[in-house]
Amino acid sequence: MKQLIVFIKKEFKHVFRDNKTLLMLFGLPIAQIVLFGFALTNEIKNSKIIICDYAQDVSSLQITERISKSKNFEIKKTIIDKGQIEESFKEGDVKLVVVFPVNFHNDLYHKNKAQVQVIADASDPNTASTLTAYINFIVGSYQQEINNGTDGAIKIIPEIRMLYNPELKGATNFVPGVMALVLLLVCVLMTSVSIVKEKEKGTMEVLLVSPMNPFTVIIAKAIPYFFLSLINLTVILLMSIYLLDMPMNGSLILLYFVSSILILCALSLGLLISNVTETQQAAMLISLMAMLLPTVMLSGFMFPLENMPLPLQVVSNILPSKWYYIIVKSIMIKGLGLMSIWKETLILTFMTIGLLFISFRKFNIRLQ
């Protein structure tokens, strides 16, 4: 028993001395609980919408007030020009527009029937369906109230219109997320592991003392993964378009240009990870933790960012996958050009330049 207790004490000491083991034991579960607890929900909160009110009468204002009091919606603005609706959707902030026609109140009480048009951005079909269901519930509650809780003669008929994805195909939301996930994982993982592998085998010393510049060696190792990632992108696009009926409404050249920026960003991150790790297992673990969970949870790919607390929304802004996901949806589904996605492209470019600078500065040309 004494020997057993000694060995048990020894194992405890090994565990508490190893920071990586402690991180796996305590840090990862805590991070998963926090992320899953706040991000995994089907309810959508604080979604930005626009009210287009041609009527501006008692009934339209009462329904608008009910919408504004709902925790699910945040009214960005009220307009009276239907021409602004498309521009608002192209900006990317607005998820839904509610349109009240002229004489809405008179039609409701004199004709006993009135229509409300609900226009949703269906590039994310799950969010669009959920938001239209919320609007239907609010309108239905108002209808019951004016009918004194009975199925009376007065009816409000919501007319639903889904922009960009009228058939509500899941591929429009799934494919851009998969593109971001695959490109980031492949580039970061492969770059970090390939360089660390040289350290483990002892061949990095040979490369560093060779006549070639050490940074040239690193660039030479990254270039194959750059072109392999472009091939990956091409395969994903071909499968998406021809097998999943994914639309390609924008410029293919622009899509490849932005994807090249993301690939360079991922390669830079892989190089940075290789600087702080000495084993392939550690490089793979950090790469997966840094890319897989954040991309799935905080890029808007699986769960709406509007649902999450403000701190998590702020953290999502430092993820390249979030901006790339927005860009791909804008190009492929909405058919937008560079003038509409310049902000996201600029952010991605600055991230790439920053990571390249830090990676080369941190790269150690003398092995310990």
N, C-alpha and C positions, 0 to 999 in steps of 0.2 A: 504493500500500500504506500509506503514511503517513496519507493521508486516511482510509482504511478503519480503521486502528488507532485513529485519533483518535475516529472515530464509535463504534467498539466501546467504547472507554473511556468515552465520554460516556453511552452506553446503560447500561453497568454502574453508573455514578454515579447515573443516574436511578433505576435499580432499587433500589440500596441506600439512596437518600435517601427513598424512598416506603415508609412503614411498612405501608400497606395491601397493597402488592405483595409485600413480604417476608412478611406474614402469610399471603397466599394461596399463596406459593411454598413456604414452609417450615412454617408453623403448621398449615394445614389438612391436608396429608398426614400430619404427625406425629399430629395428633388422630385422623384416620381410622384410621391403623394401630393406635393404642392402643385405640380403641373397638372396631373390628372384630376385633382380635386377642383381646380379652378377652370380648366380648359374643357374637360369632358362633360358637356351639357348640350342638349338639343335646343334649349331655350336661347333665343336671340334677344339681346338687350341693347338699348341705345343705338339702334340702327337709324342712320340718317335718311330722312325722306323729305320730299317736297310736296307741298299742297298747291295745286293749280286750281284756283277758285274763281271761275267765271261768274258764279251766282252771287257770292258774297251776301247771302241772305241768312235768315235765322237758322234754318236747318243745316246749311253747310257749315256755318260757324259753330254750331253745337257739336256736330260730328268732329270737326277739326279740334275743338277743345278736348273732346274725349280722347282723340289720338295723341294730343300733346301731353295728357296726363298719364298715358300708358308708359310703363317702364320699358316697353319693347321698342319705342320709337323716340327719335329726337328730330323735331321739325327743323330742318336747316333753314328754309325760307318759304315764303308764300309768294307765288307768282300769278300773273294773269295772262301770260304769253306762252302758248303751247310750244312755240319755237325754241324756247330755252330748255325744254325737257331733254332733247337729244344731247345737247351740249353738256348738261348736268351729268348724264350717264357716262359720257366720254371722259369726264374729269375723274371718275372712279369712286368718288365719295358717296354718291347717292345710290341707294339700293332699290328705292321704290318711289313712285309718284302717284298721288291720288288726285283725280281730275273731277271737279264738280261742274256740270254743264250749266248753261244759262237757264234761269227760271226753275232751278232745282226745287225750291220750296213750293212754288205754284203747282208744278207737276205732281209733287208728292201729295198735296192736299186737294187739288182739283181733279186730277186724273187718277189719283190713288196709286200712282206708279212713277218712279223716277230711277234713273240710272246713275251709277258712279263708276267711272273708269279707273281701274287699278293697273298701272304699268310697272312691271318688275324687271330688274336686271337678272335674266335667267342664265347668265354665264356661270353662276353658281346655283344650280337647280334646287338644291336642298334649302338654301337660304331663301330663294324666291318663293318656293312653295310654303315655307313656314311663315314668311311675312304676309303673304296674301291671305293665309288662314287667319292671322291675327286681325287683319283689316276686316275680313268677313265677319269675325266674331264681334268686333266693335260696331259695325254697321247693323248686324243682326240684333245686338242688344238695344241699339237706338230704335230700331223698327219695333221691337217688342214694347218698348217704353211708350211710344206714341200710339200704339194699339192697346195700351193699358194691360199689357201682359198676355194678350190673346193673339191668335193668328187672325188678325183683322184684315180689312180690305187694303190698307195702305202697305205697299211693298216697295222696298229699295233693292234694286237688282244690280249687284256689282258685275261689271264687265272686265274680265281679267285678260291682260295682254302681256305675254312674256317676250321681252326683247332678247335678241342674239341667240336664243336657244328655245324656240317655241315648243319643241318636243320634249324638253326637260331631260336631255340625255346626260347621263352621269359622266361621260367621257370628257365633256367640256371642263369639268372641275378636276377630274382625275389625272388627265394627261399632263397639264402644265405642272402639277405637283410632282408627278413621277419624273418628269424631265429635270426639275430642280434637284430632286433627291438623288437620282442616278448620277448626274454630272458631278455633284458635290462629293458624293461618297466615293466614286471611282477615282476622281482626281486627287482628293485629299488622302485617301487610304493608300493608293498605289504610290504616290510620290513620297509620302512619309516612310512607308515600309521599304521602298527600294533603296533609299539613302541609309536608313538604319541597318539594313541587311549588309551593306558594305562595311559599316562599323563592326558588326558582329563577326564577320568573316575576316576582318583585319585588312581588307583590300582598300579601304578608304585611305590608309596611309600611303599606299602606292599611288593612288590617284592624286593625292594632295602634293606629293613630291615630284610628280611628273612634270614635264615641260609646259603642260597646259595650265592656264590660269584656273584656280579652284572654282571660281564662279562660272567659268566656261564649262567645267565638268558638271556642275549642278544644272545649268541650262540645258546641256546635252541630255541629261537624264530626264528632264521635264518635257522636252519637245515630243518624244514618242507618245506620251500620255495625252498631250494636247491634241494630236491628230487622231489618236484612238478614241478620244472623247467626242470629237466631231463625227467620227463614224458611228459611235453610239447614238449621237443626236439624230443622225440621218436615218438610222434603223428605227428609232422611236417614232420619228415623224412619218415615215412610210407606213409603219404598222397602224399609227393613229389615224391617218388619212384614209387608207384603203381598207383597213379591217374594222375600225371603230367609227368610221364616218365623221371624223373630227374635221371641222371646217378649217380652211387656210385662207382667211379673207384679207390678210395683210401681206407685207413684203417678206419674201423668204430670205432675201439678202440681209434685211434689217434683223431678222430673227437670228441668223447665223452670226451676224456682227455682235449682237448683244450676248449671245451664247458664248462667243469667244472671250468676251470680257469676264463672264462668270467662270469659265474654265481657267483663265489666268488667275483669277481670284482664288479659286480652289487649290490650284497648284502652289500658289504663294503660301496658303494656309498649311498645306502639306509639308512644305519646306520648313515652316516655322515649327511645326510639331516635331519634325525630325531633329531640330536643334536641341530640343529639351528632353529627348528620349534616347535610351541606349539599347533598347531591345525591341524586336518586332512586335511582341505581345503588347508592350506598353504603347507603342505607336498606334496599333490597331484599336486598342481600348480607348485612347484619347480621341482618335479620329471618329469612332462610332459614337462616343458620348457627345462630341462637339458638333456632329453633323446630323446623325440619325434622329435623335429625340427632338432637338430644337426645330429641325426642318419639318418633322411630322406635326409637332404640337403648336409651334409658334409662327408658322409662315402663312397661316390662313388656308392651308391646303386641306386639312382635315376638320378644323374647328374654326368658326368665325372669331376674328380677333376682338370684335365688339363685345363678346361675352366676357372677356377676361378683365381682371383688375388692371388699373392704370400702370402699375409697375411692370407687369408682364407685357403690356402693349408697348411700353418704352423699350424693354429688352428686345422685343421682336424687331425693332428698327435697326439693330446691329447685325441682323442675320442677312447675308446676301440672298438667301433663298426667298425671303419675303418679297424683295424688290424684283427678282427675276420672275417669280410667280405672277406678279402683277403685270410685268412687261409681256410675258408669253400670252396671257389671257387677252391683253389689249391688242396684240398683233394678230394672233390666230383667230380669235372669236369676234372681236369688235372691228378688226381691220384698220386700226389706227396707225398713224405714221410716227416719225421721230418727234415731231412737234408736240404730240400728245403724251409721249413717254420720256421726254428729255430729262425731267426731274429724277425719275427712277434710274435712268441710264447714267446720269451724272453721279448719283449716289453710289451706284455699283462701280463706276470707274474710280472714284475717290477711294473706295474700300480696297480695290485692287492695287492702286498705287501705294496706299498706306501699308498694306500687308507685304508687298514686294520690298519696300524700303526697310521695314522692320526685319523681314526674313534675311535679307542680305547683310544687314548690320549685325544681326545676332548669329550669323553663321560662323562657326569656329573653324578656322583653317588649320588649327593645331589641336590634335587629339590629346585627351588627358591620359 
